[in-house]
Amino acid sequence: MKPIMKTVAIIGAGNSGLAMAAHLAIEGNLVHLWNRRSPTITPLLESPFIKVDGVINGDAKLKLVSSDMQEVVEGASIVLVTTPANAHAEIARVLAPYATAEMLIVLNPGRTFGALEFSAKLKEYGCVSNPLVIETQTIIYTCRKIHANQVSIMAFKHDVFYSAIDHKLNHKIMERFPECLRPFFIPAPSMIETSIGNVGMILHCAPVLLNSGWIESPYTQFKYYYEGITPSVARFLEKLDRERLEVASLLGHPVESTAAWMRRSYEVEGKNLYACIQNNLAYQTIDAPTTLQHRYILEDVSCGLVPLEAVGRSLGLPMQMCGLIIDLANAMLEMDFRKSGRAIDIRSIQGEI
């Protein structure tokens, strides 16, 4: 039986946006791609094809490329938001006038409690239609954008959790996904598994800050995971990870460690986090950022560690490792991530789980 093709809107033309657009288009779906800044998508405006290589190869034809949100979401039954999480509030503002009750909005990923924030922002900006907003634990691709119209997909991740705010809806959502995405997602028992299960804040923030000298040096380039996460860095990440696991446990929804997540998602083996990273072939070619002004800090501190720390401290935990990295990010980037980051009220979480 031939798969049912869908009209899908993809918000954001970065790494994961291009990967998802290419994947869905090659599978025959009608893909609308939005990006706020037209210069970013100029090559795609001139010729709506994405060249993709890796686990998928080919030239993916998009139906529509535009910086007009209304044009992009019109007729789309599912809106896949692939921007960094620190842009979610602004995306909600632009999307609010055009969101419909029938629309499924998927935050890829939500990071920590993204669905709560996005739903609240839609209402704040005047949306009365109450679309269903869900969040994923991470993106399903290990990918890198090569050019504005070219992306490399190194691997698919397996069994990526997704959840609505109301977890009772989760099992009904799968049938609304394009068929080619369904093999990679599984419904989570609750939003805790997607939000506190966010491993990006473990793998991204501390390694960047602890390698800042090499990252900012104009004379060096190194592989982010393979060379940047040394045994000592990995041991620190495991300490940070234990704080995350303790938060989830106190919320009544234990989550897996980052090492266990990697074994499951990438089917790798390793007795600890360092071994899992070294055995992950999908990480071999991933270069380190060349600046601290990168989503690994700007997104993952503000929308990952900050809400994690706030929830943990509300539960009576010291959150020492988490606080250490937030303090270091504040000092080195001369920003106040606690002030600008995602504010989460523990009562709103407990009311939903």
N, C-alpha and C positions, 0 to 999 in steps of 0.2 A: 504494500500500500504506500502510495507516494506521500511523503511528509506534507503536512499543512503549512504553507508559508505564511509568515506574519509580516505586517508592517511594523518595524521597530524603530524607535528613536534612540540614538546614542548621544549622550551629552558629554562632550569633551573629546578632543583629538590628541590626547597624549599617548603614552605607552599602551595602557590597557584599552583606551578608546579605539585606537587604530586596530589593535589586535581583535577586539570584539567585533568591530565593524567588518573587518576582513573575513573573519570566521563565519559570521552570520550571512554575509553576502555570498561567499563561496558556496554555502549550503542552500542558497536559493531564496533567502529572505529579502524583503524589500527594506533596505537600510537607509534611514535618514540620519545624517551626522551633523551635529551642532558644535560650534566652537565660538566663544565670545569674540575673539579677535580674528578678524578676517585675514590679516596677513599670515597667520599660522596655517590657514587652510587654502591659501592662494593656489598652490599646485592642484589641489583637489577641486577647486572651483573651476579651474581651466580644463581639467580632465579627471572625472570622478572615479579613478581607479586607484586601489591600494595594492602595491606589490608586497606579497607576504612570502616568507620562507621559513624553514625550520620544520616543525611537525605538520605544518600546512604549507603548501606551495601553490602559487598561482597569482593571477591578477583578479582582484575582487572588484566588481563594479557596484558602485553605490547608486541608489536611485536619486538621492538629494543630498547636497552639501550646502549648508547655510549658516549664517550667524543670526538668523531670525528665528527665535524660539517658537513663535506661533506657527510658522510654516513647517518647522521640523516635527513638532508633536501632533500636528493635525492628522487624524486618521490612524495614529499609532495606538495600539492596545497596550503596549509595554514601553516604558521609558527607562533606559539603562543609564544611570548616572555613573560616569567613570572618572570624574574629576577628583583631585585630592579632597579629603574630608573638610579641610579648612575653607573650602569654597562652597560647601553645602548650603550655608545660610543664604549666600548670594544667589545660588542656583534656584533655591526655593522662591526667592523674591521674583526672579525673572519668570519662573514657571507658573507661579500662583494664578495669574489671570487665565491661563489656558488649560489648567488641570481639570479633568472630569472625574465623575464618580466611577466610571468604568475603567479608569486607567490604573495600571499597576506600575508603581515607581520602585525601581530596584537600585539601591545604593551599593555600588561595586568598588570597594567595600564600604560599610557604614563606619568602620573603625569602632570607637567605643560609644555606644548609644546614639548612633547616627539617626536611626529611624525616629527616635524620640525628638531629637532636635529638628529634623527636617519636617516632621508632621506639625510641630509647634510653629515653625517659621511659616509654613504654608498658611496656617490660620492667621498668624500675625499679619501677613501681607494680603489678607482679604479673600483667600480661597475658601469657599463655602461648600464645595462639592465633595469633600472628604475622600480623596483617592486613597487606595491602599498603598502604604509605604512599607517596604521591607528592606532589611540590610543583609549583606553577606559577610561572612567571617573574613574573607580575603578575595582577591580576584582569582579567577580560575586559570589564568595564564602566567607563566614566567616569560616575560617578553621585554623587548626594547624597541623603541621607535628609532629608526635609522635616519629617515628623512620625513618630511611632511606627508609624503605619500608612500612610505615604505616602513614595514615593521617586520621584526623577526620574533617568532614564537618558539622558544626553546623547549617548552614542556606544558602539558596540561596538569593541573592539580586535581586530585581525586577527592570525592566526598567533601566538597566545600559546604559548610553549613549556611543556611539562610533562615531568617526568622522575621515574622511580623511582630509588632508590639504585643498583639494578642496571639500567643503561641498556638491557640486552638485552631487558628486559620492555616497553620503551616502546611498541613498535608493536602489542603485544597489548592495551594498555590502552584504546585509543580506543573499542573496541566495548562497553566497560563504562560509558561516559558516556551520559547521556540524549541522545537524538538531537539535540535542539535546541542542545546545547552543542558538538557535534562540529565544526561549521563554523568555530569560533573558536580551536580548539586544534590544535597540531601537536606530534608527538613530538620531543624534543630529542636530539641525539647523545649527551649525557651530562648529569649533574647540574650540571656546571660552567656550562652554558648557562642553567640556571634560577637557580642560586645566585649565581655571579659575574655572570651576566646580569641580576641584580636592579638595575633602574634607579631604583627608588624611593629608594635611599640617595643617589643623585646629585641627583635632582630635589627632594627634600624637606628634608634636614637643613640644608644651608648656607643656602638662601634664607630659612628661618625665622629662623635665628640672625642673619643679616645684615640682616634687617628687624625685629628684635626691638623696636626703639623704636616703630615704627608698629603692630606687632602688639599691644603692650601698651597703647597709647594708647586711652583711652575716646572719643576725638574723631575717630578715623579708621577707615575701612574701605576695603580695596582688593582688587583682583583678584589672586589669588596668583600665577598664571603670567604674565599679561599685564603687570602693573605691578610685581610684586615681583621678577621675574627680568629685570633691566635688562641692557644689553650688558655692563657690567663684571661683574655677578654671573654671567652666562652664561659669560663667559670663564673665570672661576674654576671653574665647574662642569666646563668642558671639561678643565681641568688635573686636577681630581679624577677625572674620567672616564678620563683617560689612565693613572692609577695602576691603576684597576680593569682596564683592558684589558691592562696589563702582567702583572698577576697571572694572568689567564686564559691569556695566552700562555705563561707559564712552566709552567702546569699542563698544557699541551699541547692546550688547547681554546680557541682564540681566540673572542672574542665581539664583537658589533657595538657601535659607539659608541652613546651615548644618542641622538644626532641621527639616526643610521641606524635605530635602533629606532623612533623617532618617525615617520620617513618610511615605514617598513614597516607599523607598527601602525595609524597614523591616515591613511595615504596623503596626507601633506602634503609640500610641497616647501620647501627652504631650504638655503642654502649653509653654514650653521652652526647651532648649537643655538639661538641667540637667534631666528634667522629661522624655524626650525621651530616654536618655541613661539608666535611671533606669528602664524604661518599656521595654527595648529591651532584650528579653530572650536569644538571640544569643550571648550577651556579658557576660552572667553570669559566664562562666568558663574560660574566657580569663585572663591569668596571666600577670602581668607586666613584662617588660624586667628586666634582672638582671645586666645590664651594660648600660652605656650611649653610648657605641660603638655599636649602634643598628640601624637598618634601619629606625626606627622612627625619628632618628636624621640625620644619614648619607645620607639617601635618601630624606627624606621629607623636610629637610632644604635646601639642595643643589639643589634639583630638584623641589621644591615646593615654599617655601617662598622666596628664592633668586630671581628666575625669576618673581614671583609675585611682590616683592618689586621694582625690576628694571622697570617693565612695569608701575606700579602705579606711581612711581616717574617721569617717562617719561611723564605721563599724568598730572603731576602737583600736585599729592596727597602727603601728608607728610608721609604716611605709618608708623606711629609711633609705633603701636602695633607689626606690622610685623618686623620692624627694631629692636625693643626691644628683640624679641626672637632670631633673628639672632645674635645680639650682645652677648646675653647670651650664645648661643651655641658656638660662637667663643671663648669666655672667658673660659668657663668650659671645652671644649674639646681641647683648645689651637690649634685651626685651623682657617683658613680664608675661611669660606664657600662662601663668595662673590667672592673670587678669584678662588676657585676650582669648584664652582657651575655652573649651566646651564646659559650660557650667551644668552640672547634673545634681538634682535634688534626690537624695536617697529615698525619699518618700514616694517619688514618682516611679522609681524602679520597683520598690516593694509592692506598690499597688498593681503592677502589671505581671508579676511573677507568682 
